Each structure stands twice: as structure tokens, then as C-alpha cells.
Amino acid sequence: MIFKNLQINPRPTKPTRVIQCFWSLPDLDQLRIGCDGCSRGNPGPSGAGVILRDHTGNTIGVMSAGLGICTNFVAELLAVILGLEWASDRGWSKIWVTSDSQTAIKCFASDKVSWFINSRWHNIRKKLTIKFSSVFRETNFAADTMSKRGANLPLRTKETFDHRPSFLAIENLNTYYFRFS
């Protein structure tokens, strides 16, 4: 009634959709790499974040990397490459890469990566057995935190840990996370 008197047409609202999501363990003898890239400005100061977790859910490696000035997409691609190279250097061969960037995951899964990382990609992929999955950002927040730290680092600077640092919250097994869209 009030809307009609004020000659305001009510706009229909879209219902909020709630999606339940969860973090899951990698297979036995498989390493799960959670990757994320960020750019403050697109292009702007950028960083990569990588979380390495084993089949028991233990965090066995955490990395932030400063990428200099680049776009968000380039940061996402570099996060995956950095994660794969780091895992290979640590002796892992069975890898499960997860990222909240569907586009980056599609590029690697279809073997159609950008020219500037093509040689790094081809060198690393022949050494590893790799599975790719796109995940919701609600189950990738640890890598997101580390990518934001990386955006504050100088170009080619890495900060690595062999454990979960005390400042980092990680995704928990048997916990549901919720996405609202």
C-alpha cells in the first residue's frame, strides 16, 4: 500500500541459494596442492599462495610468492606452476591440484597454457601424475590468505614454511562450509 501511494514499483528479489561445500583429503600417497593467485589492481601488485597437504590432512608446506605486477589470471597460473615445481622438488610425484580459478584449472587440464609458462609446464608435467579440480573459494581460503601475503612481497621473493604457521587458518576435514549466491 505504501509503495503504491509513493508510486514505487517493488522489485522482485532473487532468492539466495545456499551451497554446502567441504574440503576433502587426497588419496593415499597423493599430495593435495591448494593454489591461489591474487592481484591488487588487475594488473597490480600480485602474489601466489600454495598449501601442500598429505593424505592425512597434515599441512606439510605453505608458500607465499611475490609476483610483481601482473593480472589476476596470470597470478592464478603462476600459483599452480609454483606449487607443482615445489612439490616435485620435495619428491612428490602424485599430485592433486585444486584452485578456485576454473579458468586456470581448465587451461592446465586441457594442456592449453599461456605461452609465458609453457616451457615450465611441459618440464614439470612429464615428471608428475596430476589431477586437477576446481573448488569453491570457501574451501580454498588458506591459499587465498597466502596469496594476499605474497602480493606484499617483492618480485621473486618467497616465504615458505614446512608446517602450518600459527597465523594461518586452514580448511578442516569433516567441516561444512557454505557458499551463498
RABELUR-V837624 format. One line per field, one symbol per residue. phi: phi as a letter, one per 40 degrees, with the letter a starting at -180 (. if undefined). A space follows every 10 residues. Layout:
phi=???
//
This chain:
phi=.cdcccfbcc ccbcccbbbc bacbcccdgb bcbcbababc hfcadbabbb bbbcccgccb abbbbcbgca cccccccccc cccccccccc gcbbbbcbac ccccccdccc fbccdcbdcc cccccccbbb bbacbcccbb ccccdccccc ccccdgcbbb bcaccccbcb cbcgbcbbbb b
//
